[in-house]
């Protein structure tokens, strides 16, 4: 489960295995589907859900990223954050 949130003057980014309550919206994401839950001050929780890339496309993208890093190095910060 990737988690990001604004903290003070920065952004906290992390990814880890976690237990999710069975009745939460994000727990309904299954198979190769992707979902993102956004919690807003005024609207509460909203969910965006749709088909993901699948295993082959994801593996191809990861290998392409590794080759790019090996050839030219990482020239910009990940997601624009240092």
LINGI-V884126 format. One record per backbone hydrogen bond with DSSP energy under -0.5 kcal/mol. CO is the residue of the C=O (numbers start at 1). NH is the residue of the N-H. Records with the same first field share a line. If there is no record, write none. Layout:
# LINGI-V884126
CO->NH  NH
This chain:
# LINGI-V884126
1->16
3->14
5->12
7->10
10->7
11->13
12->5
14->3
21->24
24->27
25->28
26->29
30->33
32->52
34->50
36->38  48
38->40  46
40->44
44->40
46->38
48->36
50->34
54->58
55->59
56->60
57->61
58->62
59->63
60->64
61->65
62->66
63->67
64->68
65->69
66->70
67->71
68->72
69->73
73->75
77->80
78->81
